Amino acid sequence: MRAFYPSLHLNLASDHLELGEPDLAREQLERAVRSLDALSEDAYSESIRTAVDELRQRLR
């Protein structure tokens, strides 16, 4: 179940950003980052890690 958290928090962060709520987006993004260790080493997990990095750049 924990492996779903990075994607969940990433999506929430993206939604908050789209709603003009960058502080809430950063909070959810941090939760995504903290849960990345639950991911395995496969293509899907790499896509989540890449999306986290891309959103992190947008929030700077």
mmCIF file as Biopython writes it, N, C-alpha, C and O atoms, coordinates in Angstrom:
data_model
#
loop_
_atom_site.group_PDB
_atom_site.id
_atom_site.type_symbol
_atom_site.label_atom_id
_atom_site.label_alt_id
_atom_site.label_comp_id
_atom_site.label_asym_id
_atom_site.label_entity_id
_atom_site.label_seq_id
_atom_site.pdbx_PDB_ins_code
_atom_site.Cartn_x
_atom_site.Cartn_y
_atom_site.Cartn_z
_atom_site.occupancy
_atom_site.B_iso_or_equiv
_atom_site.auth_seq_id
_atom_site.auth_asym_id
_atom_site.pdbx_PDB_model_num
ATOM 1   N N  . MET A ? 1  ? 0.816  -1.189 0.000   1.0 0.0 1  A 1 
ATOM 2   C CA . MET A ? 1  ? 0.000  0.000  0.000   1.0 0.0 1  A 1 
ATOM 3   C C  . MET A ? 1  ? 0.868  1.264  0.000   1.0 0.0 1  A 1 
ATOM 4   O O  . MET A ? 1  ? 0.527  2.255  -0.645  1.0 0.0 1  A 1 
ATOM 5   N N  . ARG A ? 2  ? 1.981  1.224  0.720   1.0 0.0 2  A 1 
ATOM 6   C CA . ARG A ? 2  ? 2.861  2.394  0.822   1.0 0.0 2  A 1 
ATOM 7   C C  . ARG A ? 2  ? 3.389  2.848  -0.528  1.0 0.0 2  A 1 
ATOM 8   O O  . ARG A ? 2  ? 3.698  4.025  -0.710  1.0 0.0 2  A 1 
ATOM 9   N N  . ALA A ? 3  ? 3.495  1.936  -1.462  1.0 0.0 3  A 1 
ATOM 10  C CA . ALA A ? 3  ? 4.043  2.276  -2.780  1.0 0.0 3  A 1 
ATOM 11  C C  . ALA A ? 3  ? 3.124  3.214  -3.560  1.0 0.0 3  A 1 
ATOM 12  O O  . ALA A ? 3  ? 3.560  3.817  -4.541  1.0 0.0 3  A 1 
ATOM 13  N N  . PHE A ? 4  ? 1.881  3.347  -3.152  1.0 0.0 4  A 1 
ATOM 14  C CA . PHE A ? 4  ? 0.959  4.267  -3.818  1.0 0.0 4  A 1 
ATOM 15  C C  . PHE A ? 4  ? 1.105  5.701  -3.327  1.0 0.0 4  A 1 
ATOM 16  O O  . PHE A ? 4  ? 0.661  6.629  -4.004  1.0 0.0 4  A 1 
ATOM 17  N N  . TYR A ? 5  ? 1.714  5.898  -2.172  1.0 0.0 5  A 1 
ATOM 18  C CA . TYR A ? 5  ? 1.799  7.236  -1.571  1.0 0.0 5  A 1 
ATOM 19  C C  . TYR A ? 5  ? 2.576  8.252  -2.412  1.0 0.0 5  A 1 
ATOM 20  O O  . TYR A ? 5  ? 2.127  9.391  -2.533  1.0 0.0 5  A 1 
ATOM 21  N N  . PRO A ? 6  ? 3.707  7.894  -2.990  1.0 0.0 6  A 1 
ATOM 22  C CA . PRO A ? 6  ? 4.423  8.906  -3.778  1.0 0.0 6  A 1 
ATOM 23  C C  . PRO A ? 6  ? 3.562  9.482  -4.904  1.0 0.0 6  A 1 
ATOM 24  O O  . PRO A ? 6  ? 3.538  10.695 -5.110  1.0 0.0 6  A 1 
ATOM 25  N N  . SER A ? 7  ? 2.867  8.626  -5.621  1.0 0.0 7  A 1 
ATOM 26  C CA . SER A ? 7  ? 2.012  9.079  -6.705  1.0 0.0 7  A 1 
ATOM 27  C C  . SER A ? 7  ? 0.840  9.906  -6.177  1.0 0.0 7  A 1 
ATOM 28  O O  . SER A ? 7  ? 0.498  10.943 -6.746  1.0 0.0 7  A 1 
ATOM 29  N N  . LEU A ? 8  ? 0.239  9.452  -5.107  1.0 0.0 8  A 1 
ATOM 30  C CA . LEU A ? 8  ? -0.879 10.167 -4.503  1.0 0.0 8  A 1 
ATOM 31  C C  . LEU A ? 8  ? -0.464 11.587 -4.116  1.0 0.0 8  A 1 
ATOM 32  O O  . LEU A ? 8  ? -1.130 12.553 -4.489  1.0 0.0 8  A 1 
ATOM 33  N N  . HIS A ? 9  ? 0.625  11.712 -3.377  1.0 0.0 9  A 1 
ATOM 34  C CA . HIS A ? 9  ? 1.068  13.026 -2.925  1.0 0.0 9  A 1 
ATOM 35  C C  . HIS A ? 9  ? 1.551  13.887 -4.094  1.0 0.0 9  A 1 
ATOM 36  O O  . HIS A ? 9  ? 1.365  15.103 -4.084  1.0 0.0 9  A 1 
ATOM 37  N N  . LEU A ? 10 ? 2.157  13.275 -5.080  1.0 0.0 10 A 1 
ATOM 38  C CA . LEU A ? 10 ? 2.569  14.007 -6.270  1.0 0.0 10 A 1 
ATOM 39  C C  . LEU A ? 10 ? 1.355  14.606 -6.980  1.0 0.0 10 A 1 
ATOM 40  O O  . LEU A ? 10 ? 1.372  15.772 -7.373  1.0 0.0 10 A 1 
ATOM 41  N N  . ASN A ? 11 ? 0.318  13.813 -7.137  1.0 0.0 11 A 1 
ATOM 42  C CA . ASN A ? 11 ? -0.893 14.308 -7.793  1.0 0.0 11 A 1 
ATOM 43  C C  . ASN A ? 11 ? -1.551 15.417 -6.980  1.0 0.0 11 A 1 
ATOM 44  O O  . ASN A ? 11 ? -2.022 16.404 -7.546  1.0 0.0 11 A 1 
ATOM 45  N N  . LEU A ? 12 ? -1.588 15.264 -5.670  1.0 0.0 12 A 1 
ATOM 46  C CA . LEU A ? 12 ? -2.152 16.322 -4.826  1.0 0.0 12 A 1 
ATOM 47  C C  . LEU A ? 12 ? -1.323 17.594 -4.935  1.0 0.0 12 A 1 
ATOM 48  O O  . LEU A ? 12 ? -1.876 18.692 -4.988  1.0 0.0 12 A 1 
ATOM 49  N N  . ALA A ? 13 ? -0.014 17.457 -4.968  1.0 0.0 13 A 1 
ATOM 50  C CA . ALA A ? 13 ? 0.857  18.628 -5.106  1.0 0.0 13 A 1 
ATOM 51  C C  . ALA A ? 13 ? 0.583  19.337 -6.426  1.0 0.0 13 A 1 
ATOM 52  O O  . ALA A ? 13 ? 0.480  20.563 -6.466  1.0 0.0 13 A 1 
ATOM 53  N N  . SER A ? 14 ? 0.467  18.585 -7.481  1.0 0.0 14 A 1 
ATOM 54  C CA . SER A ? 14 ? 0.181  19.163 -8.788  1.0 0.0 14 A 1 
ATOM 55  C C  . SER A ? 14 ? -1.167 19.880 -8.790  1.0 0.0 14 A 1 
ATOM 56  O O  . SER A ? 14 ? -1.293 20.974 -9.340  1.0 0.0 14 A 1 
ATOM 57  N N  . ASP A ? 15 ? -2.162 19.265 -8.180  1.0 0.0 15 A 1 
ATOM 58  C CA . ASP A ? 15 ? -3.483 19.891 -8.097  1.0 0.0 15 A 1 
ATOM 59  C C  . ASP A ? 15 ? -3.440 21.191 -7.307  1.0 0.0 15 A 1 
ATOM 60  O O  . ASP A ? 15 ? -4.036 22.186 -7.718  1.0 0.0 15 A 1 
ATOM 61  N N  . HIS A ? 16 ? -2.745 21.192 -6.185  1.0 0.0 16 A 1 
ATOM 62  C CA . HIS A ? 16 ? -2.636 22.424 -5.392  1.0 0.0 16 A 1 
ATOM 63  C C  . HIS A ? 16 ? -1.945 23.531 -6.182  1.0 0.0 16 A 1 
ATOM 64  O O  . HIS A ? 16 ? -2.337 24.696 -6.109  1.0 0.0 16 A 1 
ATOM 65  N N  . LEU A ? 17 ? -0.925 23.162 -6.928  1.0 0.0 17 A 1 
ATOM 66  C CA . LEU A ? 17 ? -0.235 24.157 -7.736  1.0 0.0 17 A 1 
ATOM 67  C C  . LEU A ? 17 ? -1.176 24.746 -8.788  1.0 0.0 17 A 1 
ATOM 68  O O  . LEU A ? 17 ? -1.197 25.958 -9.002  1.0 0.0 17 A 1 
ATOM 69  N N  . GLU A ? 18 ? -1.942 23.892 -9.435  1.0 0.0 18 A 1 
ATOM 70  C CA . GLU A ? 18 ? -2.891 24.357 -10.445 1.0 0.0 18 A 1 
ATOM 71  C C  . GLU A ? 18 ? -3.972 25.255 -9.832  1.0 0.0 18 A 1 
ATOM 72  O O  . GLU A ? 18 ? -4.512 26.129 -10.510 1.0 0.0 18 A 1 
ATOM 73  N N  . LEU A ? 19 ? -4.280 25.042 -8.568  1.0 0.0 19 A 1 
ATOM 74  C CA . LEU A ? 19 ? -5.278 25.864 -7.881  1.0 0.0 19 A 1 
ATOM 75  C C  . LEU A ? 19 ? -4.685 27.148 -7.318  1.0 0.0 19 A 1 
ATOM 76  O O  . LEU A ? 19 ? -5.384 27.934 -6.677  1.0 0.0 19 A 1 
ATOM 77  N N  . GLY A ? 20 ? -3.396 27.357 -7.561  1.0 0.0 20 A 1 
ATOM 78  C CA . GLY A ? 20 ? -2.745 28.568 -7.068  1.0 0.0 20 A 1 
ATOM 79  C C  . GLY A ? 20 ? -2.395 28.515 -5.598  1.0 0.0 20 A 1 
ATOM 80  O O  . GLY A ? 20 ? -2.375 29.541 -4.918  1.0 0.0 20 A 1 
ATOM 81  N N  . GLU A ? 21 ? -2.120 27.320 -5.107  1.0 0.0 21 A 1 
ATOM 82  C CA . GLU A ? 21 ? -1.791 27.099 -3.700  1.0 0.0 21 A 1 
ATOM 83  C C  . GLU A ? 21 ? -0.387 26.496 -3.578  1.0 0.0 21 A 1 
ATOM 84  O O  . GLU A ? 21 ? -0.243 25.326 -3.223  1.0 0.0 21 A 1 
ATOM 85  N N  . PRO A ? 22 ? 0.648  27.291 -3.873  1.0 0.0 22 A 1 
ATOM 86  C CA . PRO A ? 22 ? 2.006  26.736 -3.905  1.0 0.0 22 A 1 
ATOM 87  C C  . PRO A ? 22 ? 2.501  26.213 -2.554  1.0 0.0 22 A 1 
ATOM 88  O O  . PRO A ? 22 ? 3.271  25.254 -2.522  1.0 0.0 22 A 1 
ATOM 89  N N  . ASP A ? 23 ? 2.084  26.812 -1.449  1.0 0.0 23 A 1 
ATOM 90  C CA . ASP A ? 23 ? 2.532  26.307 -0.149  1.0 0.0 23 A 1 
ATOM 91  C C  . ASP A ? 23 ? 1.984  24.916 0.119   1.0 0.0 23 A 1 
ATOM 92  O O  . ASP A ? 23 ? 2.702  24.046 0.612   1.0 0.0 23 A 1 
ATOM 93  N N  . LEU A ? 24 ? 0.720  24.704 -0.202  1.0 0.0 24 A 1 
ATOM 94  C CA . LEU A ? 24 ? 0.139  23.368 -0.035  1.0 0.0 24 A 1 
ATOM 95  C C  . LEU A ? 24 ? 0.759  22.387 -1.020  1.0 0.0 24 A 1 
ATOM 96  O O  . LEU A ? 24 ? 0.928  21.209 -0.707  1.0 0.0 24 A 1 
ATOM 97  N N  . ALA A ? 25 ? 1.095  22.873 -2.206  1.0 0.0 25 A 1 
ATOM 98  C CA . ALA A ? 25 ? 1.764  22.018 -3.191  1.0 0.0 25 A 1 
ATOM 99  C C  . ALA A ? 25 ? 3.119  21.562 -2.657  1.0 0.0 25 A 1 
ATOM 100 O O  . ALA A ? 25 ? 3.470  20.388 -2.773  1.0 0.0 25 A 1 
ATOM 101 N N  . ARG A ? 26 ? 3.873  22.477 -2.078  1.0 0.0 26 A 1 
ATOM 102 C CA . ARG A ? 26 ? 5.182  22.118 -1.514  1.0 0.0 26 A 1 
ATOM 103 C C  . ARG A ? 26 ? 5.041  21.096 -0.379  1.0 0.0 26 A 1 
ATOM 104 O O  . ARG A ? 26 ? 5.853  20.179 -0.256  1.0 0.0 26 A 1 
ATOM 105 N N  . GLU A ? 27 ? 4.015  21.264 0.437   1.0 0.0 27 A 1 
ATOM 106 C CA . GLU A ? 27 ? 3.781  20.324 1.544   1.0 0.0 27 A 1 
ATOM 107 C C  . GLU A ? 27 ? 3.517  18.918 1.005   1.0 0.0 27 A 1 
ATOM 108 O O  . GLU A ? 27 ? 4.080  17.943 1.501   1.0 0.0 27 A 1 
ATOM 109 N N  . GLN A ? 28 ? 2.669  18.821 0.003   1.0 0.0 28 A 1 
ATOM 110 C CA . GLN A ? 28 ? 2.372  17.506 -0.573  1.0 0.0 28 A 1 
ATOM 111 C C  . GLN A ? 28 ? 3.574  16.945 -1.317  1.0 0.0 28 A 1 
ATOM 112 O O  . GLN A ? 28 ? 3.808  15.736 -1.298  1.0 0.0 28 A 1 
ATOM 113 N N  . LEU A ? 29 ? 4.329  17.800 -1.963  1.0 0.0 29 A 1 
ATOM 114 C CA . LEU A ? 29 ? 5.525  17.335 -2.654  1.0 0.0 29 A 1 
ATOM 115 C C  . LEU A ? 29 ? 6.535  16.781 -1.664  1.0 0.0 29 A 1 
ATOM 116 O O  . LEU A ? 29 ? 7.180  15.771 -1.942  1.0 0.0 29 A 1 
ATOM 117 N N  . GLU A ? 30 ? 6.680  17.417 -0.530  1.0 0.0 30 A 1 
ATOM 118 C CA . GLU A ? 30 ? 7.590  16.907 0.499   1.0 0.0 30 A 1 
ATOM 119 C C  . GLU A ? 30 ? 7.134  15.538 0.985   1.0 0.0 30 A 1 
ATOM 120 O O  . GLU A ? 30 ? 7.960  14.660 1.235   1.0 0.0 30 A 1 
ATOM 121 N N  . ARG A ? 31 ? 5.841  15.354 1.120   1.0 0.0 31 A 1 
ATOM 122 C CA . ARG A ? 31 ? 5.314  14.033 1.510   1.0 0.0 31 A 1 
ATOM 123 C C  . ARG A ? 31 ? 5.632  13.001 0.437   1.0 0.0 31 A 1 
ATOM 124 O O  . ARG A ? 31 ? 5.959  11.856 0.748   1.0 0.0 31 A 1 
ATOM 125 N N  . ALA A ? 32 ? 5.536  13.404 -0.818  1.0 0.0 32 A 1 
ATOM 126 C CA . ALA A ? 32 ? 5.892  12.490 -1.904  1.0 0.0 32 A 1 
ATOM 127 C C  . ALA A ? 32 ? 7.358  12.100 -1.817  1.0 0.0 32 A 1 
ATOM 128 O O  . ALA A ? 32 ? 7.705  10.927 -1.951  1.0 0.0 32 A 1 
ATOM 129 N N  . VAL A ? 33 ? 8.212  13.085 -1.592  1.0 0.0 33 A 1 
ATOM 130 C CA . VAL A ? 33 ? 9.654  12.825 -1.494  1.0 0.0 33 A 1 
ATOM 131 C C  . VAL A ? 33 ? 9.943  11.869 -0.342  1.0 0.0 33 A 1 
ATOM 132 O O  . VAL A ? 33 ? 10.729 10.934 -0.490  1.0 0.0 33 A 1 
ATOM 133 N N  . ARG A ? 34 ? 9.312  12.102 0.799   1.0 0.0 34 A 1 
ATOM 134 C CA . ARG A ? 34 ? 9.557  11.248 1.971   1.0 0.0 34 A 1 
ATOM 135 C C  . ARG A ? 34 ? 9.081  9.814  1.755   1.0 0.0 34 A 1 
ATOM 136 O O  . ARG A ? 34 ? 9.537  8.903  2.447   1.0 0.0 34 A 1 
ATOM 137 N N  . SER A ? 35 ? 8.187  9.606  0.825   1.0 0.0 35 A 1 
ATOM 138 C CA . SER A ? 35 ? 7.667  8.254  0.609   1.0 0.0 35 A 1 
ATOM 139 C C  . SER A ? 35 ? 8.292  7.550  -0.596  1.0 0.0 35 A 1 
ATOM 140 O O  . SER A ? 35 ? 7.912  6.422  -0.913  1.0 0.0 35 A 1 
ATOM 141 N N  . LEU A ? 36 ? 9.237  8.194  -1.266  1.0 0.0 36 A 1 
ATOM 142 C CA . LEU A ? 36 ? 9.856  7.591  -2.448  1.0 0.0 36 A 1 
ATOM 143 C C  . LEU A ? 36 ? 10.566 6.276  -2.153  1.0 0.0 36 A 1 
ATOM 144 O O  . LEU A ? 36 ? 10.699 5.434  -3.041  1.0 0.0 36 A 1 
ATOM 145 N N  . ASP A ? 37 ? 11.016 6.090  -0.939  1.0 0.0 37 A 1 
ATOM 146 C CA . ASP A ? 37 ? 11.729 4.855  -0.601  1.0 0.0 37 A 1 
ATOM 147 C C  . ASP A ? 37 ? 10.827 3.621  -0.689  1.0 0.0 37 A 1 
ATOM 148 O O  . ASP A ? 37 ? 11.326 2.496  -0.691  1.0 0.0 37 A 1 
ATOM 149 N N  . ALA A ? 38 ? 9.530  3.814  -0.761  1.0 0.0 38 A 1 
ATOM 150 C CA . ALA A ? 38 ? 8.605  2.684  -0.881  1.0 0.0 38 A 1 
ATOM 151 C C  . ALA A ? 38 ? 8.537  2.142  -2.306  1.0 0.0 38 A 1 
ATOM 152 O O  . ALA A ? 38 ? 7.988  1.066  -2.544  1.0 0.0 38 A 1 
ATOM 153 N N  . LEU A ? 39 ? 9.094  2.890  -3.243  1.0 0.0 39 A 1 
ATOM 154 C CA . LEU A ? 39 ? 9.043  2.472  -4.646  1.0 0.0 39 A 1 
ATOM 155 C C  . LEU A ? 39 ? 10.125 1.452  -4.961  1.0 0.0 39 A 1 
ATOM 156 O O  . LEU A ? 39 ? 11.207 1.463  -4.375  1.0 0.0 39 A 1 
ATOM 157 N N  . SER A ? 40 ? 9.807  0.579  -5.895  1.0 0.0 40 A 1 
ATOM 158 C CA . SER A ? 40 ? 10.801 -0.381 -6.369  1.0 0.0 40 A 1 
ATOM 159 C C  . SER A ? 40 ? 11.644 0.291  -7.449  1.0 0.0 40 A 1 
ATOM 160 O O  . SER A ? 40 ? 11.470 1.476  -7.733  1.0 0.0 40 A 1 
ATOM 161 N N  . GLU A ? 41 ? 12.540 -0.457 -8.039  1.0 0.0 41 A 1 
ATOM 162 C CA . GLU A ? 41 ? 13.401 0.058  -9.109  1.0 0.0 41 A 1 
ATOM 163 C C  . GLU A ? 41 ? 12.866 -0.447 -10.437 1.0 0.0 41 A 1 
ATOM 164 O O  . GLU A ? 41 ? 13.339 -1.457 -10.960 1.0 0.0 41 A 1 
ATOM 165 N N  . ASP A ? 42 ? 11.882 0.252  -10.983 1.0 0.0 42 A 1 
ATOM 166 C CA . ASP A ? 42 ? 11.342 -0.118 -12.287 1.0 0.0 42 A 1 
ATOM 167 C C  . ASP A ? 42 ? 10.978 1.153  -13.054 1.0 0.0 42 A 1 
ATOM 168 O O  . ASP A ? 42 ? 11.143 2.261  -12.543 1.0 0.0 42 A 1 
ATOM 169 N N  . ALA A ? 43 ? 10.492 0.991  -14.254 1.0 0.0 43 A 1 
ATOM 170 C CA . ALA A ? 43 ? 10.207 2.143  -15.117 1.0 0.0 43 A 1 
ATOM 171 C C  . ALA A ? 43 ? 9.128  3.041  -14.513 1.0 0.0 43 A 1 
ATOM 172 O O  . ALA A ? 43 ? 9.240  4.266  -14.567 1.0 0.0 43 A 1 
ATOM 173 N N  . TYR A ? 44 ? 8.092  2.444  -13.944 1.0 0.0 44 A 1 
ATOM 174 C CA . TYR A ? 44 ? 7.030  3.243  -13.329 1.0 0.0 44 A 1 
ATOM 175 C C  . TYR A ? 44 ? 7.583  4.096  -12.195 1.0 0.0 44 A 1 
ATOM 176 O O  . TYR A ? 44 ? 7.295  5.290  -12.114 1.0 0.0 44 A 1 
ATOM 177 N N  . SER A ? 45 ? 8.364  3.494  -11.332 1.0 0.0 45 A 1 
ATOM 178 C CA . SER A ? 45 ? 8.944  4.217  -10.202 1.0 0.0 45 A 1 
ATOM 179 C C  . SER A ? 45 ? 9.854  5.335  -10.674 1.0 0.0 45 A 1 
ATOM 180 O O  . SER A ? 45 ? 9.873  6.417  -10.088 1.0 0.0 45 A 1 
ATOM 181 N N  . GLU A ? 46 ? 10.601 5.077  -11.722 1.0 0.0 46 A 1 
ATOM 182 C CA . GLU A ? 46 ? 11.473 6.117  -12.274 1.0 0.0 46 A 1 
ATOM 183 C C  . GLU A ? 46 ? 10.653 7.283  -12.815 1.0 0.0 46 A 1 
ATOM 184 O O  . GLU A ? 46 ? 11.062 8.438  -12.701 1.0 0.0 46 A 1 
ATOM 185 N N  . SER A ? 47 ? 9.505  6.984  -13.401 1.0 0.0 47 A 1 
ATOM 186 C CA . SER A ? 47 ? 8.657  8.066  -13.906 1.0 0.0 47 A 1 
ATOM 187 C C  . SER A ? 47 ? 8.110  8.918  -12.759 1.0 0.0 47 A 1 
ATOM 188 O O  . SER A ? 47 ? 7.961  10.132 -12.902 1.0 0.0 47 A 1 
ATOM 189 N N  . ILE A ? 48 ? 7.816  8.295  -11.644 1.0 0.0 48 A 1 
ATOM 190 C CA . ILE A ? 48 ? 7.347  9.051  -10.471 1.0 0.0 48 A 1 
ATOM 191 C C  . ILE A ? 48 ? 8.482  9.921  -9.939  1.0 0.0 48 A 1 
ATOM 192 O O  . ILE A ? 48 ? 8.271  11.094 -9.630  1.0 0.0 48 A 1 
ATOM 193 N N  . ARG A ? 49 ? 9.672  9.360  -9.832  1.0 0.0 49 A 1 
ATOM 194 C CA . ARG A ? 49 ? 10.821 10.141 -9.352  1.0 0.0 49 A 1 
ATOM 195 C C  . ARG A ? 49 ? 11.104 11.334 -10.279 1.0 0.0 49 A 1 
ATOM 196 O O  . ARG A ? 49 ? 11.398 12.435 -9.814  1.0 0.0 49 A 1 
ATOM 197 N N  . THR A ? 50 ? 11.014 11.101 -11.578 1.0 0.0 50 A 1 
ATOM 198 C CA . THR A ? 50 ? 11.234 12.179 -12.542 1.0 0.0 50 A 1 
ATOM 199 C C  . THR A ? 50 ? 10.171 13.260 -12.395 1.0 0.0 50 A 1 
ATOM 200 O O  . THR A ? 50 ? 10.490 14.448 -12.420 1.0 0.0 50 A 1 
ATOM 201 N N  . ALA A ? 51 ? 8.926  12.863 -12.244 1.0 0.0 51 A 1 
ATOM 202 C CA . ALA A ? 51 ? 7.839  13.836 -12.083 1.0 0.0 51 A 1 
ATOM 203 C C  . ALA A ? 51 ? 8.001  14.638 -10.798 1.0 0.0 51 A 1 
ATOM 204 O O  . ALA A ? 51 ? 7.702  15.832 -10.774 1.0 0.0 51 A 1 
ATOM 205 N N  . VAL A ? 52 ? 8.469  13.999 -9.732  1.0 0.0 52 A 1 
ATOM 206 C CA . VAL A ? 52 ? 8.732  14.707 -8.475  1.0 0.0 52 A 1 
ATOM 207 C C  . VAL A ? 52 ? 9.811  15.766 -8.708  1.0 0.0 52 A 1 
ATOM 208 O O  . VAL A ? 52 ? 9.667  16.910 -8.276  1.0 0.0 52 A 1 
ATOM 209 N N  . ASP A ? 53 ? 10.874 15.386 -9.381  1.0 0.0 53 A 1 
ATOM 210 C CA . ASP A ? 53 ? 11.957 16.340 -9.653  1.0 0.0 53 A 1 
ATOM 211 C C  . ASP A ? 53 ? 11.471 17.503 -10.518 1.0 0.0 53 A 1 
ATOM 212 O O  . ASP A ? 53 ? 11.834 18.654 -10.276 1.0 0.0 53 A 1 
ATOM 213 N N  . GLU A ? 54 ? 10.662 17.206 -11.513 1.0 0.0 54 A 1 
ATOM 214 C CA . GLU A ? 54 ? 10.155 18.254 -12.400 1.0 0.0 54 A 1 
ATOM 215 C C  . GLU A ? 54 ? 9.248  19.226 -11.642 1.0 0.0 54 A 1 
ATOM 216 O O  . GLU A ? 54 ? 9.334  20.438 -11.838 1.0 0.0 54 A 1 
ATOM 217 N N  . LEU A ? 55 ? 8.387  18.699 -10.784 1.0 0.0 55 A 1 
ATOM 218 C CA . LEU A ? 55 ? 7.505  19.565 -10.014 1.0 0.0 55 A 1 
ATOM 219 C C  . LEU A ? 55 ? 8.316  20.386 -9.004  1.0 0.0 55 A 1 
ATOM 220 O O  . LEU A ? 55 ? 8.009  21.551 -8.753  1.0 0.0 55 A 1 
ATOM 221 N N  . ARG A ? 56 ? 9.322  19.787 -8.447  1.0 0.0 56 A 1 
ATOM 222 C CA . ARG A ? 56 ? 10.199 20.515 -7.525  1.0 0.0 56 A 1 
ATOM 223 C C  . ARG A ? 56 ? 10.816 21.722 -8.225  1.0 0.0 56 A 1 
ATOM 224 O O  . ARG A ? 56 ? 10.915 22.801 -7.641  1.0 0.0 56 A 1 
ATOM 225 N N  . GLN A ? 57 ? 11.229 21.538 -9.469  1.0 0.0 57 A 1 
ATOM 226 C CA . GLN A ? 57 ? 11.803 22.655 -10.238 1.0 0.0 57 A 1 
ATOM 227 C C  . GLN A ? 57 ? 10.757 23.736 -10.497 1.0 0.0 57 A 1 
ATOM 228 O O  . GLN A ? 57 ? 11.074 24.924 -10.435 1.0 0.0 57 A 1 
ATOM 229 N N  . ARG A ? 58 ? 9.551  23.355 -10.778 1.0 0.0 58 A 1 
ATOM 230 C CA . ARG A ? 58 ? 8.487  24.327 -11.031 1.0 0.0 58 A 1 
ATOM 231 C C  . ARG A ? 58 ? 8.145  25.145 -9.777  1.0 0.0 58 A 1 
ATOM 232 O O  . ARG A ? 58 ? 7.733  26.301 -9.870  1.0 0.0 58 A 1 
ATOM 233 N N  . LEU A ? 59 ? 8.320  24.537 -8.630  1.0 0.0 59 A 1 
ATOM 234 C CA . LEU A ? 59 ? 7.966  25.215 -7.369  1.0 0.0 59 A 1 
ATOM 235 C C  . LEU A ? 59 ? 9.079  26.105 -6.828  1.0 0.0 59 A 1 
ATOM 236 O O  . LEU A ? 59 ? 8.888  26.755 -5.800  1.0 0.0 59 A 1 
ATOM 237 N N  . ARG A ? 60 ? 10.214 26.152 -7.473  1.0 0.0 60 A 1 
ATOM 238 C CA . ARG A ? 60 ? 11.307 26.999 -7.001  1.0 0.0 60 A 1 
ATOM 239 C C  . ARG A ? 60 ? 11.074 28.437 -7.316  1.0 0.0 60 A 1 
ATOM 240 O O  . ARG A ? 60 ? 11.904 29.284 -6.985  1.0 0.0 60 A 1 
#
